[in-house]
Amino acid sequence: MSGTKRTNIKPGLQVRIVLKSDQRTGKLTDGIVKDILTKSATHPHGIKVRLQSGQVGRVKEIVS
């Protein structure tokens, strides 16, 4: 599933995000969504979320 639609993302979902510091390399970080930070329905680069670990980034893949 795509991480560009807000309706696909819910707190508690396992996702892979790209952190701001990793945008050049594209390195993905696994985690569980705590908060959805993007207000709009879609975003071309992925919906911005905060993981339970406190890390913030854009969703690239939804794992479960």
PyMOL Python script that loads the backbone (N, CA, C, O; Angstrom):
from pymol import cmd

cmd.read_pdbstr("""\
ATOM      1  N   MET A   1       0.830  -1.187   0.000  1.00  0.00           N
ATOM      2  CA  MET A   1       0.000   0.000   0.000  1.00  0.00           C
ATOM      3  C   MET A   1       0.875   1.251   0.000  1.00  0.00           C
ATOM      4  O   MET A   1       1.984   1.262   0.533  1.00  0.00           O
ATOM      5  N   SER A   2       0.345   2.284  -0.606  1.00  0.00           N
ATOM      6  CA  SER A   2       1.084   3.529  -0.738  1.00  0.00           C
ATOM      7  C   SER A   2       1.014   4.369   0.531  1.00  0.00           C
ATOM      8  O   SER A   2      -0.007   4.384   1.218  1.00  0.00           O
ATOM      9  N   GLY A   3       2.081   5.052   0.832  1.00  0.00           N
ATOM     10  CA  GLY A   3       2.125   5.933   1.990  1.00  0.00           C
ATOM     11  C   GLY A   3       1.771   7.368   1.649  1.00  0.00           C
ATOM     12  O   GLY A   3       1.980   8.267   2.463  1.00  0.00           O
ATOM     13  N   THR A   4       1.226   7.599   0.432  1.00  0.00           N
ATOM     14  CA  THR A   4       0.906   8.965   0.014  1.00  0.00           C
ATOM     15  C   THR A   4      -0.526   9.366   0.341  1.00  0.00           C
ATOM     16  O   THR A   4      -0.878  10.537   0.197  1.00  0.00           O
ATOM     17  N   LYS A   5      -1.367   8.423   0.781  1.00  0.00           N
ATOM     18  CA  LYS A   5      -2.754   8.729   1.130  1.00  0.00           C
ATOM     19  C   LYS A   5      -2.949   8.622   2.638  1.00  0.00           C
ATOM     20  O   LYS A   5      -2.614   7.606   3.247  1.00  0.00           O
ATOM     21  N   ARG A   6      -3.493   9.676   3.229  1.00  0.00           N
ATOM     22  CA  ARG A   6      -3.691   9.739   4.675  1.00  0.00           C
ATOM     23  C   ARG A   6      -4.659   8.658   5.164  1.00  0.00           C
ATOM     24  O   ARG A   6      -4.518   8.156   6.279  1.00  0.00           O
ATOM     25  N   THR A   7      -5.650   8.298   4.321  1.00  0.00           N
ATOM     26  CA  THR A   7      -6.654   7.298   4.720  1.00  0.00           C
ATOM     27  C   THR A   7      -6.053   5.907   4.907  1.00  0.00           C
ATOM     28  O   THR A   7      -6.643   5.074   5.596  1.00  0.00           O
ATOM     29  N   ASN A   8      -4.885   5.639   4.305  1.00  0.00           N
ATOM     30  CA  ASN A   8      -4.225   4.333   4.429  1.00  0.00           C
ATOM     31  C   ASN A   8      -3.465   4.183   5.740  1.00  0.00           C
ATOM     32  O   ASN A   8      -3.075   3.075   6.107  1.00  0.00           O
ATOM     33  N   ILE A   9      -3.253   5.289   6.449  1.00  0.00           N
ATOM     34  CA  ILE A   9      -2.360   5.288   7.615  1.00  0.00           C
ATOM     35  C   ILE A   9      -3.156   5.512   8.893  1.00  0.00           C
ATOM     36  O   ILE A   9      -3.952   6.446   8.992  1.00  0.00           O
ATOM     37  N   LYS A  10      -2.927   4.642   9.865  1.00  0.00           N
ATOM     38  CA  LYS A  10      -3.612   4.724  11.158  1.00  0.00           C
ATOM     39  C   LYS A  10      -2.566   4.515  12.271  1.00  0.00           C
ATOM     40  O   LYS A  10      -1.581   3.805  12.069  1.00  0.00           O
ATOM     41  N   PRO A  11      -2.782   5.131  13.436  1.00  0.00           N
ATOM     42  CA  PRO A  11      -1.883   4.853  14.559  1.00  0.00           C
ATOM     43  C   PRO A  11      -1.859   3.354  14.878  1.00  0.00           C
ATOM     44  O   PRO A  11      -2.898   2.693  14.871  1.00  0.00           O
ATOM     45  N   GLY A  12      -0.673   2.831  15.153  1.00  0.00           N
ATOM     46  CA  GLY A  12      -0.513   1.408  15.438  1.00  0.00           C
ATOM     47  C   GLY A  12      -0.043   0.597  14.250  1.00  0.00           C
ATOM     48  O   GLY A  12       0.334  -0.565  14.408  1.00  0.00           O
ATOM     49  N   LEU A  13      -0.057   1.187  13.054  1.00  0.00           N
ATOM     50  CA  LEU A  13       0.402   0.476  11.856  1.00  0.00           C
ATOM     51  C   LEU A  13       1.926   0.377  11.830  1.00  0.00           C
ATOM     52  O   LEU A  13       2.624   1.299  12.253  1.00  0.00           O
ATOM     53  N   GLN A  14       2.430  -0.742  11.333  1.00  0.00           N
ATOM     54  CA  GLN A  14       3.874  -0.928  11.115  1.00  0.00           C
ATOM     55  C   GLN A  14       4.204  -0.324   9.750  1.00  0.00           C
ATOM     56  O   GLN A  14       3.615  -0.711   8.740  1.00  0.00           O
ATOM     57  N   VAL A  15       5.141   0.622   9.717  1.00  0.00           N
ATOM     58  CA  VAL A  15       5.500   1.310   8.478  1.00  0.00           C
ATOM     59  C   VAL A  15       7.014   1.430   8.332  1.00  0.00           C
ATOM     60  O   VAL A  15       7.773   1.185   9.269  1.00  0.00           O
ATOM     61  N   ARG A  16       7.424   1.814   7.129  1.00  0.00           N
ATOM     62  CA  ARG A  16       8.818   2.174   6.860  1.00  0.00           C
ATOM     63  C   ARG A  16       8.807   3.628   6.420  1.00  0.00           C
ATOM     64  O   ARG A  16       8.102   3.998   5.481  1.00  0.00           O
ATOM     65  N   ILE A  17       9.596   4.452   7.105  1.00  0.00           N
ATOM     66  CA  ILE A  17       9.652   5.873   6.778  1.00  0.00           C
ATOM     67  C   ILE A  17      11.062   6.265   6.365  1.00  0.00           C
ATOM     68  O   ILE A  17      12.035   5.571   6.658  1.00  0.00           O
ATOM     69  N   VAL A  18      11.144   7.399   5.675  1.00  0.00           N
ATOM     70  CA  VAL A  18      12.447   7.995   5.400  1.00  0.00           C
ATOM     71  C   VAL A  18      12.551   9.239   6.275  1.00  0.00           C
ATOM     72  O   VAL A  18      11.702  10.128   6.212  1.00  0.00           O
ATOM     73  N   LEU A  19      13.602   9.292   7.093  1.00  0.00           N
ATOM     74  CA  LEU A  19      13.851  10.428   7.971  1.00  0.00           C
ATOM     75  C   LEU A  19      14.410  11.592   7.149  1.00  0.00           C
ATOM     76  O   LEU A  19      14.989  11.381   6.084  1.00  0.00           O
ATOM     77  N   LYS A  20      14.237  12.805   7.639  1.00  0.00           N
ATOM     78  CA  LYS A  20      14.745  13.996   6.948  1.00  0.00           C
ATOM     79  C   LYS A  20      16.244  13.848   6.658  1.00  0.00           C
ATOM     80  O   LYS A  20      16.707  14.192   5.570  1.00  0.00           O
ATOM     81  N   SER A  21      16.985  13.341   7.624  1.00  0.00           N
ATOM     82  CA  SER A  21      18.442  13.196   7.465  1.00  0.00           C
ATOM     83  C   SER A  21      18.821  12.109   6.460  1.00  0.00           C
ATOM     84  O   SER A  21      19.954  12.076   5.979  1.00  0.00           O
ATOM     85  N   ASP A  22      17.872  11.215   6.141  1.00  0.00           N
ATOM     86  CA  ASP A  22      18.143  10.106   5.214  1.00  0.00           C
ATOM     87  C   ASP A  22      17.529  10.324   3.835  1.00  0.00           C
ATOM     88  O   ASP A  22      17.549   9.410   3.011  1.00  0.00           O
ATOM     89  N   GLN A  23      16.981  11.513   3.560  1.00  0.00           N
ATOM     90  CA  GLN A  23      16.306  11.731   2.281  1.00  0.00           C
ATOM     91  C   GLN A  23      17.243  11.584   1.088  1.00  0.00           C
ATOM     92  O   GLN A  23      16.821  11.115   0.031  1.00  0.00           O
ATOM     93  N   ARG A  24      18.500  11.972   1.238  1.00  0.00           N
ATOM     94  CA  ARG A  24      19.451  11.848   0.124  1.00  0.00           C
ATOM     95  C   ARG A  24      19.771  10.385  -0.192  1.00  0.00           C
ATOM     96  O   ARG A  24      19.890  10.007  -1.358  1.00  0.00           O
ATOM     97  N   THR A  25      19.908   9.572   0.847  1.00  0.00           N
ATOM     98  CA  THR A  25      20.276   8.170   0.644  1.00  0.00           C
ATOM     99  C   THR A  25      19.047   7.292   0.425  1.00  0.00           C
ATOM    100  O   THR A  25      19.144   6.242  -0.210  1.00  0.00           O
ATOM    101  N   GLY A  26      17.892   7.711   0.945  1.00  0.00           N
ATOM    102  CA  GLY A  26      16.680   6.904   0.818  1.00  0.00           C
ATOM    103  C   GLY A  26      16.603   5.769   1.824  1.00  0.00           C
ATOM    104  O   GLY A  26      15.763   4.879   1.691  1.00  0.00           O
ATOM    105  N   LYS A  27      17.482   5.790   2.845  1.00  0.00           N
ATOM    106  CA  LYS A  27      17.479   4.750   3.877  1.00  0.00           C
ATOM    107  C   LYS A  27      16.153   4.758   4.624  1.00  0.00           C
ATOM    108  O   LYS A  27      15.686   5.811   5.057  1.00  0.00           O
ATOM    109  N   LEU A  28      15.543   3.574   4.775  1.00  0.00           N
ATOM    110  CA  LEU A  28      14.246   3.456   5.433  1.00  0.00           C
ATOM    111  C   LEU A  28      14.402   3.032   6.886  1.00  0.00           C
ATOM    112  O   LEU A  28      15.306   2.270   7.231  1.00  0.00           O
ATOM    113  N   THR A  29      13.508   3.536   7.733  1.00  0.00           N
ATOM    114  CA  THR A  29      13.491   3.227   9.161  1.00  0.00           C
ATOM    115  C   THR A  29      12.154   2.578   9.487  1.00  0.00           C
ATOM    116  O   THR A  29      11.103   3.129   9.161  1.00  0.00           O
ATOM    117  N   ASP A  30      12.182   1.410  10.128  1.00  0.00           N
ATOM    118  CA  ASP A  30      10.955   0.711  10.517  1.00  0.00           C
ATOM    119  C   ASP A  30      10.433   1.245  11.840  1.00  0.00           C
ATOM    120  O   ASP A  30      11.199   1.660  12.709  1.00  0.00           O
ATOM    121  N   GLY A  31       9.111   1.225  11.973  1.00  0.00           N
ATOM    122  CA  GLY A  31       8.525   1.646  13.239  1.00  0.00           C
ATOM    123  C   GLY A  31       7.015   1.548  13.224  1.00  0.00           C
ATOM    124  O   GLY A  31       6.411   1.149  12.227  1.00  0.00           O
ATOM    125  N   ILE A  32       6.418   1.915  14.335  1.00  0.00           N
ATOM    126  CA  ILE A  32       4.968   1.880  14.499  1.00  0.00           C
ATOM    127  C   ILE A  32       4.467   3.312  14.642  1.00  0.00           C
ATOM    128  O   ILE A  32       5.001   4.089  15.433  1.00  0.00           O
ATOM    129  N   VAL A  33       3.428   3.659  13.865  1.00  0.00           N
ATOM    130  CA  VAL A  33       2.891   5.021  13.840  1.00  0.00           C
ATOM    131  C   VAL A  33       2.278   5.375  15.194  1.00  0.00           C
ATOM    132  O   VAL A  33       1.468   4.630  15.745  1.00  0.00           O
ATOM    133  N   LYS A  34       2.689   6.535  15.716  1.00  0.00           N
ATOM    134  CA  LYS A  34       2.098   7.084  16.935  1.00  0.00           C
ATOM    135  C   LYS A  34       1.131   8.219  16.575  1.00  0.00           C
ATOM    136  O   LYS A  34      -0.013   8.233  17.030  1.00  0.00           O
ATOM    137  N   ASP A  35       1.601   9.175  15.751  1.00  0.00           N
ATOM    138  CA  ASP A  35       0.793  10.328  15.350  1.00  0.00           C
ATOM    139  C   ASP A  35       0.934  10.562  13.848  1.00  0.00           C
ATOM    140  O   ASP A  35       1.988  10.309  13.265  1.00  0.00           O
ATOM    141  N   ILE A  36      -0.142  11.049  13.232  1.00  0.00           N
ATOM    142  CA  ILE A  36      -0.107  11.479  11.833  1.00  0.00           C
ATOM    143  C   ILE A  36       0.041  12.992  11.845  1.00  0.00           C
ATOM    144  O   ILE A  36      -0.783  13.693  12.432  1.00  0.00           O
ATOM    145  N   LEU A  37       1.086  13.499  11.200  1.00  0.00           N
ATOM    146  CA  LEU A  37       1.385  14.931  11.263  1.00  0.00           C
ATOM    147  C   LEU A  37       0.882  15.699  10.044  1.00  0.00           C
ATOM    148  O   LEU A  37       0.625  16.898  10.148  1.00  0.00           O
ATOM    149  N   THR A  38       0.734  15.045   8.892  1.00  0.00           N
ATOM    150  CA  THR A  38       0.239  15.704   7.687  1.00  0.00           C
ATOM    151  C   THR A  38      -1.270  15.884   7.791  1.00  0.00           C
ATOM    152  O   THR A  38      -1.994  14.935   8.092  1.00  0.00           O
ATOM    153  N   LYS A  39      -1.738  17.092   7.542  1.00  0.00           N
ATOM    154  CA  LYS A  39      -3.175  17.394   7.636  1.00  0.00           C
ATOM    155  C   LYS A  39      -3.915  17.117   6.320  1.00  0.00           C
ATOM    156  O   LYS A  39      -5.096  16.773   6.342  1.00  0.00           O
ATOM    157  N   SER A  40      -3.235  17.263   5.180  1.00  0.00           N
ATOM    158  CA  SER A  40      -3.901  17.087   3.892  1.00  0.00           C
ATOM    159  C   SER A  40      -4.175  15.609   3.609  1.00  0.00           C
ATOM    160  O   SER A  40      -3.554  14.733   4.210  1.00  0.00           O
ATOM    161  N   ALA A  41      -5.101  15.339   2.695  1.00  0.00           N
ATOM    162  CA  ALA A  41      -5.520  13.968   2.381  1.00  0.00           C
ATOM    163  C   ALA A  41      -4.419  13.172   1.688  1.00  0.00           C
ATOM    164  O   ALA A  41      -4.318  11.958   1.869  1.00  0.00           O
ATOM    165  N   THR A  42      -3.598  13.850   0.898  1.00  0.00           N
ATOM    166  CA  THR A  42      -2.498  13.175   0.188  1.00  0.00           C
ATOM    167  C   THR A  42      -1.260  14.064   0.216  1.00  0.00           C
ATOM    168  O   THR A  42      -1.339  15.270   0.445  1.00  0.00           O
ATOM    169  N   HIS A  43      -0.115  13.427  -0.025  1.00  0.00           N
ATOM    170  CA  HIS A  43       1.145  14.165  -0.176  1.00  0.00           C
ATOM    171  C   HIS A  43       2.022  13.356  -1.113  1.00  0.00           C
ATOM    172  O   HIS A  43       2.209  12.159  -0.894  1.00  0.00           O
ATOM    173  N   PRO A  44       2.566  13.978  -2.156  1.00  0.00           N
ATOM    174  CA  PRO A  44       3.323  13.226  -3.167  1.00  0.00           C
ATOM    175  C   PRO A  44       4.567  12.500  -2.644  1.00  0.00           C
ATOM    176  O   PRO A  44       4.988  11.499  -3.223  1.00  0.00           O
ATOM    177  N   HIS A  45       5.156  13.002  -1.552  1.00  0.00           N
ATOM    178  CA  HIS A  45       6.374  12.379  -1.009  1.00  0.00           C
ATOM    179  C   HIS A  45       6.093  11.466   0.173  1.00  0.00           C
ATOM    180  O   HIS A  45       7.021  10.899   0.750  1.00  0.00           O
ATOM    181  N   GLY A  46       4.828  11.316   0.540  1.00  0.00           N
ATOM    182  CA  GLY A  46       4.466  10.467   1.672  1.00  0.00           C
ATOM    183  C   GLY A  46       3.913  11.282   2.823  1.00  0.00           C
ATOM    184  O   GLY A  46       4.288  12.437   3.025  1.00  0.00           O
ATOM    185  N   ILE A  47       3.021  10.667   3.567  1.00  0.00           N
ATOM    186  CA  ILE A  47       2.412  11.313   4.724  1.00  0.00           C
ATOM    187  C   ILE A  47       3.431  11.367   5.864  1.00  0.00           C
ATOM    188  O   ILE A  47       4.096  10.373   6.155  1.00  0.00           O
ATOM    189  N   LYS A  48       3.549  12.520   6.501  1.00  0.00           N
ATOM    190  CA  LYS A  48       4.516  12.680   7.597  1.00  0.00           C
ATOM    191  C   LYS A  48       3.904  12.134   8.885  1.00  0.00           C
ATOM    192  O   LYS A  48       2.777  12.471   9.246  1.00  0.00           O
ATOM    193  N   VAL A  49       4.672  11.281   9.571  1.00  0.00           N
ATOM    194  CA  VAL A  49       4.198  10.664  10.811  1.00  0.00           C
ATOM    195  C   VAL A  49       5.278  10.733  11.884  1.00  0.00           C
ATOM    196  O   VAL A  49       6.458  10.929  11.591  1.00  0.00           O
ATOM    197  N   ARG A  50       4.845  10.567  13.140  1.00  0.00           N
ATOM    198  CA  ARG A  50       5.765  10.390  14.267  1.00  0.00           C
ATOM    199  C   ARG A  50       5.643   8.941  14.699  1.00  0.00           C
ATOM    200  O   ARG A  50       4.537   8.448  14.924  1.00  0.00           O
ATOM    201  N   LEU A  51       6.771   8.258  14.816  1.00  0.00           N
ATOM    202  CA  LEU A  51       6.776   6.875  15.277  1.00  0.00           C
ATOM    203  C   LEU A  51       6.733   6.834  16.796  1.00  0.00           C
ATOM    204  O   LEU A  51       6.945   7.851  17.456  1.00  0.00           O
ATOM    205  N   GLN A  52       6.456   5.652  17.353  1.00  0.00           N
ATOM    206  CA  GLN A  52       6.447   5.492  18.809  1.00  0.00           C
ATOM    207  C   GLN A  52       7.817   5.782  19.409  1.00  0.00           C
ATOM    208  O   GLN A  52       7.923   6.132  20.584  1.00  0.00           O
ATOM    209  N   SER A  53       8.864   5.636  18.604  1.00  0.00           N
ATOM    210  CA  SER A  53      10.226   5.930  19.062  1.00  0.00           C
ATOM    211  C   SER A  53      10.507   7.433  19.105  1.00  0.00           C
ATOM    212  O   SER A  53      11.537   7.856  19.629  1.00  0.00           O
ATOM    213  N   GLY A  54       9.592   8.242  18.554  1.00  0.00           N
ATOM    214  CA  GLY A  54       9.773   9.688  18.528  1.00  0.00           C
ATOM    215  C   GLY A  54      10.337  10.207  17.220  1.00  0.00           C
ATOM    216  O   GLY A  54      10.383  11.419  17.009  1.00  0.00           O
ATOM    217  N   GLN A  55      10.768   9.317  16.337  1.00  0.00           N
ATOM    218  CA  GLN A  55      11.327   9.731  15.053  1.00  0.00           C
ATOM    219  C   GLN A  55      10.210  10.229  14.137  1.00  0.00           C
ATOM    220  O   GLN A  55       9.088   9.724  14.179  1.00  0.00           O
ATOM    221  N   VAL A  56      10.531  11.224  13.309  1.00  0.00           N
ATOM    222  CA  VAL A  56       9.560  11.825  12.394  1.00  0.00           C
ATOM    223  C   VAL A  56      10.070  11.667  10.965  1.00  0.00           C
ATOM    224  O   VAL A  56      11.237  11.930  10.674  1.00  0.00           O
ATOM    225  N   GLY A  57       9.176  11.232  10.082  1.00  0.00           N
ATOM    226  CA  GLY A  57       9.546  11.093   8.677  1.00  0.00           C
ATOM    227  C   GLY A  57       8.329  10.831   7.820  1.00  0.00           C
ATOM    228  O   GLY A  57       7.200  10.798   8.311  1.00  0.00           O
ATOM    229  N   ARG A  58       8.568  10.645   6.535  1.00  0.00           N
ATOM    230  CA  ARG A  58       7.486  10.411   5.572  1.00  0.00           C
ATOM    231  C   ARG A  58       7.358   8.921   5.259  1.00  0.00           C
ATOM    232  O   ARG A  58       8.352   8.227   5.049  1.00  0.00           O
ATOM    233  N   VAL A  59       6.122   8.450   5.233  1.00  0.00           N
ATOM    234  CA  VAL A  59       5.852   7.026   5.006  1.00  0.00           C
ATOM    235  C   VAL A  59       6.153   6.668   3.551  1.00  0.00           C
ATOM    236  O   VAL A  59       5.631   7.291   2.626  1.00  0.00           O
ATOM    237  N   LYS A  60       6.999   5.662   3.363  1.00  0.00           N
ATOM    238  CA  LYS A  60       7.314   5.135   2.034  1.00  0.00           C
ATOM    239  C   LYS A  60       6.651   3.796   1.791  1.00  0.00           C
ATOM    240  O   LYS A  60       6.269   3.488   0.662  1.00  0.00           O
ATOM    241  N   GLU A  61       6.505   2.980   2.854  1.00  0.00           N
ATOM    242  CA  GLU A  61       5.889   1.656   2.732  1.00  0.00           C
ATOM    243  C   GLU A  61       5.049   1.376   3.970  1.00  0.00           C
ATOM    244  O   GLU A  61       5.410   1.758   5.084  1.00  0.00           O
ATOM    245  N   ILE A  62       3.921   0.700   3.756  1.00  0.00           N
ATOM    246  CA  ILE A  62       3.108   0.228   4.868  1.00  0.00           C
ATOM    247  C   ILE A  62       3.334  -1.271   4.959  1.00  0.00           C
ATOM    248  O   ILE A  62       3.063  -2.001   4.006  1.00  0.00           O
ATOM    249  N   VAL A  63       3.834  -1.740   6.115  1.00  0.00           N
ATOM    250  CA  VAL A  63       4.193  -3.152   6.288  1.00  0.00           C
ATOM    251  C   VAL A  63       2.975  -3.983   6.647  1.00  0.00           C
ATOM    252  O   VAL A  63       2.763  -5.047   6.065  1.00  0.00           O
ATOM    253  N   SER A  64       2.161  -3.513   7.607  1.00  0.00           N
ATOM    254  CA  SER A  64       0.968  -4.291   7.991  1.00  0.00           C
ATOM    255  C   SER A  64      -0.199  -3.372   8.265  1.00  0.00           C
ATOM    256  O   SER A  64      -1.287  -3.839   8.601  1.00  0.00           O
TER     257      SER A  64
END
""", "prot")
cmd.dss("prot")
cmd.show_as("cartoon", "prot")
cmd.util.cbc("prot")
cmd.orient("prot")
